[in-house]
Amino acid sequence: MDVSLFDFDLPERAIALRPANPRDSARLLHIPAQGAFGHHSVADLPSLLRAGDVLVFNETKVFPAALRAKRPARAHGGGGDVSVTVNLHKAKDEKTWDAFCRPAKRVRVGDRLHFDDQLSASVSEKRDGGDLTLVFNVEGKDLLNSFERCGAPPLPPYIARKRAADAQDVSDYQTVYAKESGSVAAPTAGLHFTDGLLRALDAAGVQREALTLHVGAGTFLPVKSDNTDDHEMHSEWFTISDEVAGRLNAAKAEGRRIIAVGTTALRALESAVEDGRIKAQSRDTDIFLTPGSTFHVVDGLMTNFHLPRSTLFMLVSALAGIDRMQAAYKTAIEDGYRFYSYGDSSLIWKAR
């Protein structure tokens, strides 16, 4: 499809730089399969669902993936020490990470970057666009602990361009149910949930299930091609347990609705389908959902408002229809909804 079909004008004022407080006071646009859109708050979610519905959450935990390093002066080549910023985006093994580096021209293969007096890494590969492969001097839990010591919350580029991360972001950019560290971006639909809202969903008879997909920085990469067929989708690692797969398959067999909390949960669910059933597995997925794609698992999706021409706006257009989503986004912009990671949310039902 022509990527321009997924474009729309978004005023700068619509981009949220801080989340709603409290979290579940954010606005929620209800987008049924047919009929008028509804204006609600996230706290209204239990009344928009019904007993027996299944919400599927992504329990990944964001770690401090934004780092600053010093590249010492080289013995031959002149110049002194150089400061660089490093944003980790994908783990390759227990001590090796792919990362974006700025300014990339000041770093080359073989350089050693020093993050503090304990943590350092050598540059083993360098690719276009400032993309590096770093091999750290520690591994496993010691490496994750080092990131906690040295790093900062990896705010999305459209926020980082406006302000630096601060102590408030440490809690704001993390879901209340996060468990397994590994994401460099938050599953942002989940940021709206509070402990009180989760209790209200339980009281309403809504079933909660969880999986893990570690969100990579590729989620922010723009679509540079003119046609969706020419876009190379990024990959992300996910896992679904036997127990969760069994309960979800049972819910589908009983005709109950499955609603993904966030596009990451949706991508994991739809990637896990084999012979019409969800299969427990742990692997990378590069699933790319555009209008015409078939959804085997989800009936609905709770998600924030996404960038123009992005793979995520393509995904919601695949679920509900491109004309339907263009109309919904037009309504949201005109009514002052807040966009992107810290913005408001929507509840979208699959087109019939």
N, C-alpha and C positions, 0 to 999 in steps of 0.2 A: 504494500500500500504506500501511497505518497505520504511522506512524513508531514507535509504541510497540513494534512487533514487533522492533525493533532495539535495544531498551533492555536493559541488564543492570546489576547492582550491582557496582561496582568499588571496593574499599577504597583509601583514600588511600595506604596503605603500598605498593601495587602500582606506583605511578608512579615511574619511574626518573629521578633527578636527575643521574646521571653514567653514562657507558657502561661496559660491561665492559672489563677490561684483562687480557690483550690483547683486541682487538676480536673475534676469532673464537672467544673462549672463551664468548661469550654463548650462552644456551640456544636450542635450536631445536625447536619442536614440529612433528613430521611428521604431516600430516593427509592420509592417502590418500583416494581417492574412496570406498572402503569399508573396513571393518575398524577395528582398534584404532589409536589414536594412538600415535606413537612419540616418546620423549624422547631428544634428542640435543644436541650442541653445534653451532654453526655450522661448526666445523672438520671435522665429519663430512659436510659437504655433498657432497664428491666421491664418497663411498660411497653416497649416496642418489640420485645421478644415474647415467646410463649413457653410455658412449661414443656420440657422435653427437648427444646432447642439445645444445640451444642456449640459453645464458643471454644475455639482452638487458639491458644496463646503461644507465642514464641518466647521461651524462657531464657534466651541468650542474654549475656551480661556484657555491657560496654566496658572496655578497659581504657586506661589513659594512653591512647595511641598517638597523641600529638607530642612530639619530643623536640628538644633543642640539643644540638651537638656542636662540638668544636673539632674542626679538622686542623691538626697542627701544621705549622709551616713545614714545607718540604725542604730537604737538604739541598736539592738542586732545583732551581726554578724560580727563586725569588719569592717575595711576599711573606707576610706573617701568618698567624693563625686566622682561620676563617670560620665564622659562625654560620650554621645552616639549620633549617627546620626540616624535620623528618616526620612524615605521617605514615604510619604502618597501615597496610591494607590487606595483606593475606599471609597467613602462616604457611610455610612450606614443610617444615619439620619442627622439632623441639627447640631449635636454636636459630632457624633461618626464616627470615621474613622478607616479603616484597614490600617496598615502601616508595612513596613519592618524596623527593628531596628538592628543596629550594634554597639557594640558587644552584641548580644542577651543574652548571658550567664550572663550578669551583670544586667539583668532586669527580674522581676518576677511579677506575678499577684498581684495587690494591691499597687505596687509602684506608686509614683507620679513623673512625669517628668516635669521639669520647663524649659520653652523655653526662657522666660524673666521674668521681675517682674510682668507682667500682664497675661501672657498665661501659663497655665499648663494643664496637662491631667493625668488621672489615667489609669493604665493598667488593663483592665477588662478581657482580654483573652490573652493567649499566645499559639502559634501553632509551628509546626516544621518550620525550616528554618528562624527563626527570625521574623515570621509574628505575629503581635500584633493587638489587638483591643484597641483603645484609646478613652476615653470619656473626652472631653475638658470641661473647666470651662466656656466657652462662646459658643454661637451658632449662626447659620445663617450668616448674613452679618458681624456681629462683629467678627466671627471666620475667615471669609475670609479676613477681614481687618487685623487681627492679623497675618495670614499667609503672607500677603504682607509686614508686618513690620519685621517679624522674618525670613522668608524663602529666599531661593535662587532658581534659575531655576533648575528644576529636569533633568539634562542632562542624556542622555542614559548611561548605564553602560560602554559601550565600549569607550565613550569619558571621563566619570568621572574617569576611571582608568588612563587616560593619563594626565588630567589637571583638575583644579578646575573651577567651574563656575565663571564668572566675569560679570562686568557691560555690556559688549558687548553682552553677551548671553541673557540679559533681553529683548532686542529687536530682536536679531537674532533668538531666539527660540519661535517666535510668528508670526502668519500670520498677514498680514496687515488688514484683514477683521474679525479678531477674535472679538466675542461679549460676549458669555456667559461663565463665568469662571467655570471650573470643571475638566479640564484635567491635568494629571500628565505627559503627553508626548504630543509633538506637532503632529498634522496631517501633516507630513513632506513634502508631495507633495505640500501642499499649501504655504510652506515657500518660494517658488520660485516666487510667484506672487508679482508684484508691482502695484501701482495705475496706472502707465502708461500702463502696460500690460493689466490690466482690461479694460481700456478705448479702447485699440486696439481691444480687443475681442468684445466689444460692437459695435465698428465701423464695424467689420467684420460680424455682424449679428448673433453672437453666443449668445444664451440665457443663462443667469446665474440664478441658483437656489441654495438654501441653506437649510441645515438641521443641526442638532447638534448630535454628538456622543462624549461623554466624554471619552477620551482615558485613559485607565488604564495601570499600570505598567506590567500587564500580557502580553502586546504586546511584551515585551522583554524576556519573559520566554522561555527557550529552550525546544525543544521537546525531552524528555528523553526516551520515549518508542521507540521500534524498528519498530512498526507498527502504522500507522495513526489511526487505529480503537481504539487503546489503549490510545490515548492522550486525556486528559480532557481539553477542550477549556475554556479559561477565558471568563467572561461576561463583557459587557460594556453597559451603559445606552444610549439610543438614543431617539430622537423625530423628527417626521416629521409632519408638519402642514397640515390642510385640504387644504389650498390654494396651497401649493407646490405639494401635492399629486395630486390634480386636474390638475395642469399644466403639470406635468410629464406624467400622464395618457393620456392627450390630445396629447402630443408630440409623445408618443408611438403609439397612434391610427393613427397619421398622417405619421407614418413611419420615423420620425426623430430620429437621433442617440442621445443616452444619454451616456455621458462620466463622470465617477466618478473621482473627483480630490482626489486621495488617497484611500487606502484600507479601511479606516474607513468609508468614504462616501459610498463605494461599499457595505460594510457589512451591513450598515443601510438600503440601498435601497433593497438589496436582502432579508433582514429579514422582510421587510414591505409588501411583496407580499402575497395577499390572493385572491384566485380564479382568478389568472392571472392579478390582478390590484394592484397598490400601495395603501395601506390603511394608512391614517393618524393614528399615534399612538405614545405613549411614554412608553417605557419599556426597560428591559435588553435584550440583545441578546448574545448568545454564538455560533452563526453560525460558522461553520468550513467548509470552501470550499476547496476541494481537487479534483484532476482530476476525472472526472465522475460526478461532481456536475453540476446542471443545472442553468444557469444564465437567469433570467426572465426579468431583467430590463436593465442592462448595456450592451452597445455595445463596449465600450472602457474604458480604465483606464490610468490615469496619475499617476505614482508612482515612488518613488526612488528605488534604488537597495538594496535588502534585504539580511539578513544573510543566510548562508547555513543551510539546515535542519530546517528552520523556518516555522511557519504557514503562514507567508506572502509570502515566496517563493512558498509554496504549493498553495496559492491562485492565484498567477499570472500564475502558471503552469496549474491550473484548467481552467483559462480563455483562454490561448493561446496554451496550449499543453506543456507537460513537455520537449519534445525534442526541441521544438521551443525556450523555455525559457532557457534551458541549452546552446543552441547555442548563444542566445542573450547575456547571461551573459559571455560566453567565449569571445565573441567579445568585450564586454564592458571592461573586464579585460585586454585583449591584447591591447586595444586602450587607456588605461589610464583613463577610467571613474572613478569618485570618488564615493564611496559607503556610504550607511547608511544615517542617519538623516540629516547631513549637506552636503550630497553628491549631485551628479548629478541626473537626472531624466530620465524617459522613458515614451513613449506614446504607449500603447499596445492595439491592436484591437482583439476582440474576434475571436477565430477560427471558420471557417465556418463549 
